[in-house]
Amino acid sequence: MGGLGANRATCAICLHACQLAEGQTGLCHGRVAVGGQVMDANYGRVTALATVRQLAAIVRRHLKHVYVGNC
């Protein structure tokens, strides 16, 4: 990236090592530069929704092999 200034934050999470200016997101779209530091862009947000029925089906499917006859 041309014109790198001293006011850029370096992301050390992945191998891209993005040089991020204030408010800019990295190539992964998961990190953003805020106040000279690299922060999670999706921290505290719901990223996937599953209903109780879907979760129960997943749990039953896996426990069937562990506790034979219980599910």
C-alpha positions, -999 to +999 in steps of 0.1 A: +000+000+000+015+033-010+019+063+013+019+045+046+019+070+074+027+068+111-010+069+119-018+034+107-023+003+128-009-031+118-032-061+122-013-091+135-042-115+135-037-132+101-010-134+075-023-104+055-008-080+081-030-052+069-019-016+075-052+001+085-059+038+087-085+051+111-119+035+104-106+013+076-114-025+076-089-052+067-091-078+039-110-102+062-137-076+069-135-087+106-111-061+119-112-023+119-088+004+131-102+025+160-081+049+179-048+036+165-056+000+175-071-030+156-104-040+170-130-067+161-156-053+138-183-078+148-176-081+186-209-084+205-230-088+174-251-118+165-233-135+136-255-166+132-290-174+143-303-208+152-336-218+166-340-240+197-353-268+175-321-267+153-298-267+183-317-296+199-315-316+166-277-311+165-273-322+202-294-353+197-276-363+165-242-363+182-252-378+215-269-407+197-234-421+191-222-415+226-252-427+246-267-455+225-304-460+231-310-427+249-319-406+219 
